[in-house]
Amino acid sequence: MVIGIKPHKCDLCGKSFSEKSNLETHKALAHEGKRPFVCDTCGSAFSGVKVLRRHRMTVHEGIKPHTCDLCWKSFADKSHLVTHRSSVHEGKRPYVCDTCGSAFTVLEALRRHKIAVHQGKRPYVCDTCGSAFTVLEALRRHKIAVHQGKFVVSF
């Protein structure tokens, strides 16, 4: 392995890795929906231990230590507070689509926009009925609502 060289590129999102095993782990967690870290309180599953810790802290312990000094809304992550301040209070949308000019508050939203709108891709496909989605979370909600008979509420 040579430091700084990342020859293994994800064909779904373009993210690169120095080792093939890291690419395979990325695909399993980010694109195949594998969630090996399970909350022992409620059974929710997550792709990473950091996400599981944040879930426990915010959902089960009610801890959101980062508070906006303008509107008093609280966040579990400082990065979410920074994004909130710049987008809500300063009106910033720094990520602009070079094709159509649509602007977004976070880079991930711009990436999803380009894939769905300009490439016409819906990379997350339901293995039961074939419905396709641009976002993995939408596929998860679909599977629960349609194929497991549960009602999903999004806040």
C-alpha positions in Angstrom: 0.0 0.0 0.0 1.3 3.4 -1.0 0.2 6.3 1.2 -2.1 8.8 -0.6 -2.9 6.5 -3.5 -6.5 5.2 -3.6 -6.9 2.9 -6.6 -10.1 1.2 -5.5 -13.1 3.3 -6.5 -16.8 2.7 -5.7 -18.8 2.4 -8.9 -21.9 3.7 -7.2 -20.7 6.9 -5.5 -17.1 7.5 -6.7 -15.5 7.3 -3.3 -12.0 5.9 -3.4 -10.1 3.6 -1.1 -6.5 2.5 -0.7 -7.4 -1.1 0.0 -9.9 -3.3 -1.7 -11.2 -4.6 1.6 -12.1 -1.1 2.6 -14.1 -0.6 -0.6 -16.0 -3.8 0.0 -16.8 -2.7 3.6 -17.9 0.7 2.3 -20.2 -1.0 -0.3 -21.8 -3.3 2.3 -22.5 -0.5 4.7 -23.3 2.4 2.5 -24.9 0.8 -0.5 -26.2 -2.6 0.4 -27.9 -1.5 3.6 -25.9 -3.7 5.9 -26.2 -2.5 9.5 -24.3 -4.7 11.9 -24.4 -2.4 15.0 -27.6 -2.9 16.9 -29.0 -0.8 19.7 -29.6 -3.0 22.7 -32.5 -0.7 23.9 -34.7 -0.6 20.8 -33.2 -2.9 18.2 -32.5 -0.2 15.6 -29.5 -1.2 13.5 -26.7 1.1 12.2 -23.8 1.0 9.7 -21.2 2.2 12.2 -20.5 2.4 15.9 -20.3 6.2 15.9 -23.9 6.4 14.5 -25.1 3.9 17.1 -23.5 6.0 19.9 -25.2 9.2 18.5 -28.5 7.3 18.3 -28.3 6.2 21.9 -27.3 9.7 23.0 -30.0 11.6 21.2 -32.9 9.1 21.2 -32.6 7.3 24.5 -30.7 9.8 26.6 -32.1 13.0 25.0 -28.7 14.6 24.8 -28.2 17.3 22.1 -25.3 19.3 23.4 -25.0 21.8 20.4 -27.5 24.6 20.6 -28.1 27.4 18.1 -27.8 30.7 19.9 -30.3 32.3 17.5 -33.3 30.0 17.7 -32.3 27.6 20.5 -32.7 24.5 18.4 -30.4 21.7 19.6 -28.3 19.2 17.7 -26.4 16.0 18.6 -23.5 16.9 16.2 -21.7 20.2 15.9 -21.6 19.8 12.1 -25.4 19.8 12.0 -25.5 23.0 14.0 -23.0 24.6 11.6 -25.1 23.5 8.6 -28.3 24.7 10.4 -26.8 28.2 11.1 -25.5 28.7 7.6 -28.6 27.4 5.8 -31.4 28.6 8.0 -30.1 31.9 9.5 -27.6 32.9 6.8 -29.5 31.5 3.8 -26.3 29.8 2.4 -26.6 27.0 -0.1 -22.9 26.6 -1.1 -23.2 23.4 -3.2 -24.5 24.4 -6.7 -25.2 22.0 -9.5 -23.1 22.9 -12.5 -25.7 21.6 -14.9 -28.9 23.3 -13.7 -27.9 25.8 -11.0 -29.9 24.1 -8.2 -28.3 24.9 -4.8 -28.0 22.7 -1.7 -26.9 23.1 1.9 -24.9 19.9 2.0 -22.7 18.2 -0.6 -24.5 14.8 -0.2 -27.8 16.4 -1.3 -26.1 17.8 -4.5 -24.6 14.4 -5.2 -28.0 12.7 -4.9 -29.6 15.4 -7.1 -27.0 14.8 -9.9 -27.5 11.1 -9.8 -31.3 11.2 -9.7 -32.1 14.2 -11.9 -29.2 14.4 -14.4 -28.2 10.8 -14.6 -31.6 9.3 -14.1 -30.2 6.7 -11.8 -32.0 5.2 -8.8 -29.3 2.9 -7.4 -31.2 1.5 -4.5 -33.6 -1.2 -5.7 -36.0 -3.2 -3.6 -35.2 -6.9 -3.9 -38.8 -7.8 -3.4 -40.7 -5.7 -5.9 -38.1 -3.9 -8.0 -39.1 -0.3 -6.9 -36.0 1.9 -7.2 -34.9 4.9 -5.0 -32.2 7.6 -5.1 -31.6 7.4 -1.3 -30.9 4.3 0.8 -33.1 5.5 3.6 -36.1 5.8 1.2 -35.6 2.1 0.2 -35.5 1.1 3.9 -38.7 3.0 4.6 -40.4 1.4 1.5 -39.4 -2.1 2.7 -40.9 -1.5 6.2 -44.0 0.2 4.9 -44.8 -2.0 1.9 -43.3 -5.4 2.7 -43.5 -5.6 6.4 -46.9 -4.0 7.0 -45.6 -1.3 9.3 -46.4 2.3 9.1 -43.4 4.6 8.9 -43.4 8.1 10.2 -40.8 10.6 9.2 -40.1 13.8 11.2 
